Amino acid sequence: MHKNWIVPLIVWCSTGCTHQENKTTTEVGAVSDSLFREVAFHDLPAQWDSVLRRVHVPGMVVGVVRGGELYVLPIGFRDAALSRPMTSTTPFYIASVTKVFTAQAVLQLAELGDLDLDAPVKKYLPRLQLQDTALTRTITVRDLLAHRKGLKHWPITLGEAYTGQMTEDRFYRLLPEATISGDFGYSNLHYTLLGRVIEAVTGTTWKEYLEANVFVPMDMSGTSCKAKVLDGPEAALPAEFVDGALRTTIGRKTDRTFHAAGGMVSTAPDLLKWLRAHIGAKDVASGAPVAHHLAADMRSEQIAIPEDHPFIADQSRTGWGLGWMLREHRGREYVVHNGHFDGWAAHVSYLPADSVGVVVLVNSKNTGMWLTEVVAVQLYDRLLGLEPRNYTDTIPPWIFGPPPDTVAVDTAANLSLAPATYAGRYANDDRGEIEVDVQGDILTMRMGDLLLPLVWPGQDRFVAGGDHEGSFVVRNGVIEAIDLGMPLPDKARFARVR
């Protein structure tokens, strides 16, 4: 095992990380907002501020790297109460953007000779067992990086990303249940497996590896794999527009729900520094000091996946690289990854041929996942001097409309027994545990780190967390179990244990 992991990253960073950044009028010595005062861009901040208010999003941070210079503009607020202004260095949870960093770590280790991208995953994870025994032997690290086999298992994702109730024994016990498309299928499971590969090869956690070998060498001081950063006073707070008001989301990420497919906190300046290294590495023929073409390899197409219905006008997905989604925007190669989680939306992208990149961070998902895309392409059109387009036409009308009517449902009226009777602990060997508590006539349900709000469509039946249908199993006046709907429903019964 090589111990000198840090060398390729230092070489890779040398074009971007040593750049002397502008002193600024907005943040201490980090970045400038001067780009957004240029004639070609000066109208955008007011437009964006207006849109934030129209679609009930607290705030946003927009960043651009152009010609090696970093520009950041904070807009709005970092809390649902609209009392704490967003700053250029506000930390955000970046969700699935983490995948590109995990991919970078894997490629670094491959360059060091510690692993082979075309070797079977089972070489590094002997416990790997899929329902397809042939694929168990042949699926490669490269397949995982490019989502080429479509491995999916919702209960594993639930445990790793939401509840935190996932042990290694449980993971490998459930893995043979994973569905396999055999073709492209975007999935967290590919990347949580890659996190385990990193750990097997390095003898340290994937989090520790990224901290020591990516964040520190690239001077990404505002970036971390520790969830506690989100509890700090400077962090953005996740929010959604619910029941006619902006509300802080009830879900919280924890260290045990920070995983290699979505387990990072970062800031716009840090992500721009990282993008600058990728952009500076684009032209290996120019003598740019890049370790073995890592950036070019990461955006090299591994599987073609043409898109019939583009998310944004004048844009289409063409394929997937080693970590990056590959698109075209108005005929240009467009390298991108997004991240979405309840209360969060993140966008990181660049145009290799034009040496420009964009970061958009929003503390709201439902609208934010659209907003980040629109803001990014607006910026690219301005940066390239292209004819502006009205990309807001691609945003679903319901985002701009009035909030849907909500109906308050009385919990007690939809229970066959007294509410206090339902309180207790319910367990499933493979899926984890559920705690049901009662406060007056209201039941609350928690599954590990995940608090599930309940809606009651019928007697002893509920919808948890917005999309998981469930019911209490009641026989002869005794509550025996909870059936929680998810894939493989026959295995989603949680027996009452207390």
Secondary structure in CASP SS format (residue, H / E / C, confidence):
PFRMAT SS
TARGET T0000
AUTHOR 0000-0000-0000
METHOD secondary structure of the structure
MODEL  1
M C 1.00
H C 1.00
K C 1.00
N C 1.00
W C 1.00
I H 1.00
V H 1.00
P H 1.00
L H 1.00
I H 1.00
V H 1.00
W H 1.00
C H 1.00
S C 1.00
T C 1.00
G C 1.00
C C 1.00
T C 1.00
H C 1.00
Q C 1.00
E C 1.00
N C 1.00
K C 1.00
T C 1.00
T C 1.00
T C 1.00
E C 1.00
V C 1.00
G C 1.00
A C 1.00
V C 1.00
S E 1.00
D C 1.00
S H 1.00
L H 1.00
F H 1.00
R H 1.00
E C 1.00
V C 1.00
A C 1.00
F C 1.00
H C 1.00
D C 1.00
L H 1.00
P H 1.00
A H 1.00
Q H 1.00
W H 1.00
D H 1.00
S H 1.00
V H 1.00
L H 1.00
R H 1.00
R H 1.00
V C 1.00
H C 1.00
V C 1.00
P C 1.00
G E 1.00
M E 1.00
V E 1.00
V E 1.00
G E 1.00
V E 1.00
V E 1.00
R E 1.00
G C 1.00
G C 1.00
E E 1.00
L E 1.00
Y E 1.00
V E 1.00
L E 1.00
P E 1.00
I E 1.00
G E 1.00
F E 1.00
R C 1.00
D C 1.00
A C 1.00
A C 1.00
L C 1.00
S C 1.00
R C 1.00
P E 1.00
M C 1.00
T C 1.00
S C 1.00
T C 1.00
T C 1.00
P C 1.00
F E 1.00
Y E 1.00
I C 1.00
A H 1.00
S H 1.00
V H 1.00
T H 1.00
K H 1.00
V H 1.00
F H 1.00
T H 1.00
A H 1.00
Q H 1.00
A H 1.00
V H 1.00
L H 1.00
Q H 1.00
L H 1.00
A H 1.00
E H 1.00
L C 1.00
G C 1.00
D C 1.00
L C 1.00
D C 1.00
L C 1.00
D C 1.00
A C 1.00
P E 1.00
V H 1.00
K H 1.00
K H 1.00
Y C 1.00
L C 1.00
P C 1.00
R C 1.00
L C 1.00
Q C 1.00
L C 1.00
Q C 1.00
D C 1.00
T H 1.00
A H 1.00
L H 1.00
T H 1.00
R H 1.00
T H 1.00
I C 1.00
T E 1.00
V H 1.00
R H 1.00
D H 1.00
L H 1.00
L H 1.00
A C 1.00
H C 1.00
R C 1.00
K C 1.00
G C 1.00
L E 1.00
K E 1.00
H C 1.00
W H 1.00
P H 1.00
I H 1.00
T H 1.00
L H 1.00
G H 1.00
E H 1.00
A H 1.00
Y H 1.00
T H 1.00
G C 1.00
Q C 1.00
M C 1.00
T C 1.00
E H 1.00
D H 1.00
R H 1.00
F H 1.00
Y H 1.00
R H 1.00
L H 1.00
L H 1.00
P H 1.00
E H 1.00
A C 1.00
T E 1.00
I E 1.00
S C 1.00
G C 1.00
D C 1.00
F C 1.00
G C 1.00
Y C 1.00
S C 1.00
N H 1.00
L H 1.00
H H 1.00
Y H 1.00
T H 1.00
L H 1.00
L H 1.00
G H 1.00
R H 1.00
V H 1.00
I H 1.00
E H 1.00
A H 1.00
V H 1.00
T H 1.00
G C 1.00
T C 1.00
T C 1.00
W H 1.00
K H 1.00
E H 1.00
Y H 1.00
L H 1.00
E H 1.00
A H 1.00
N H 1.00
V H 1.00
F H 1.00
V C 1.00
P C 1.00
M C 1.00
D C 1.00
M C 1.00
S C 1.00
G C 1.00
T C 1.00
S E 1.00
C C 1.00
K C 1.00
A H 1.00
K H 1.00
V H 1.00
L H 1.00
D H 1.00
G C 1.00
P C 1.00
E C 1.00
A C 1.00
A C 1.00
L C 1.00
P C 1.00
A E 1.00
E E 1.00
F E 1.00
V E 1.00
D C 1.00
G C 1.00
A E 1.00
L E 1.00
R E 1.00
T E 1.00
T C 1.00
I C 1.00
G C 1.00
R C 1.00
K C 1.00
T C 1.00
D H 1.00
R H 1.00
T H 1.00
F C 1.00
H E 1.00
A C 1.00
A C 1.00
G E 1.00
G C 1.00
M C 1.00
V E 1.00
S E 1.00
T C 1.00
A H 1.00
P H 1.00
D H 1.00
L H 1.00
L H 1.00
K H 1.00
W H 1.00
L H 1.00
R H 1.00
A H 1.00
H H 1.00
I H 1.00
G H 1.00
A C 1.00
K C 1.00
D C 1.00
V H 1.00
A H 1.00
S H 1.00
G C 1.00
A C 1.00
P C 1.00
V C 1.00
A H 1.00
H H 1.00
H H 1.00
L H 1.00
A H 1.00
A H 1.00
D H 1.00
M H 1.00
R C 1.00
S C 1.00
E C 1.00
Q C 1.00
I E 1.00
A E 1.00
I C 1.00
P C 1.00
E C 1.00
D C 1.00
H C 1.00
P C 1.00
F C 1.00
I C 1.00
A C 1.00
D C 1.00
Q E 1.00
S E 1.00
R E 1.00
T E 1.00
G E 1.00
W E 1.00
G C 1.00
L C 1.00
G C 1.00
W C 1.00
M E 1.00
L E 1.00
R E 1.00
E E 1.00
H E 1.00
R C 1.00
G C 1.00
R E 1.00
E E 1.00
Y E 1.00
V E 1.00
V E 1.00
H E 1.00
N E 1.00
G E 1.00
H E 1.00
F E 1.00
D C 1.00
G C 1.00
W E 1.00
A E 1.00
A E 1.00
H E 1.00
V E 1.00
S E 1.00
Y E 1.00
L E 1.00
P H 1.00
A H 1.00
D H 1.00
S C 1.00
V E 1.00
G E 1.00
V E 1.00
V E 1.00
V E 1.00
L E 1.00
V E 1.00
N C 1.00
S C 1.00
K C 1.00
N C 1.00
T C 1.00
G H 1.00
M H 1.00
W H 1.00
L H 1.00
T H 1.00
E H 1.00
V H 1.00
V H 1.00
A H 1.00
V H 1.00
Q H 1.00
L H 1.00
Y H 1.00
D H 1.00
R H 1.00
L H 1.00
L H 1.00
G C 1.00
L C 1.00
E C 1.00
P C 1.00
R C 1.00
N C 1.00
Y H 1.00
T H 1.00
D H 1.00
T H 1.00
I C 1.00
P C 1.00
P H 1.00
W H 1.00
I H 1.00
F H 1.00
G C 1.00
P C 1.00
P C 1.00
P C 1.00
D C 1.00
T C 1.00
V C 1.00
A C 1.00
V C 1.00
D C 1.00
T C 1.00
A H 1.00
A H 1.00
N H 1.00
L C 1.00
S C 1.00
L C 1.00
A C 1.00
P H 1.00
A H 1.00
T H 1.00
Y H 1.00
A C 1.00
G E 1.00
R E 1.00
Y E 1.00
A E 1.00
N E 1.00
D C 1.00
D C 1.00
R C 1.00
G E 1.00
E E 1.00
I E 1.00
E E 1.00
V E 1.00
D E 1.00
V E 1.00
Q E 1.00
G C 1.00
D C 1.00
I E 1.00
L E 1.00
T E 1.00
M E 1.00
R E 1.00
M E 1.00
G C 1.00
D C 1.00
L E 1.00
L E 1.00
L E 1.00
P C 1.00
L E 1.00
V E 1.00
W E 1.00
P E 1.00
G E 1.00
Q C 1.00
D C 1.00
R E 1.00
F E 1.00
V E 1.00
A E 1.00
G C 1.00
G C 1.00
D C 1.00
H E 1.00
E E 1.00
G E 1.00
S E 1.00
F E 1.00
V E 1.00
V E 1.00
R E 1.00
N C 1.00
G C 1.00
V E 1.00
I E 1.00
E E 1.00
A E 1.00
I E 1.00
D E 1.00
L E 1.00
G C 1.00
M C 1.00
P C 1.00
L C 1.00
P H 1.00
D H 1.00
K H 1.00
A C 1.00
R E 1.00
F E 1.00
A E 1.00
R E 1.00
V C 1.00
R C 1.00
END
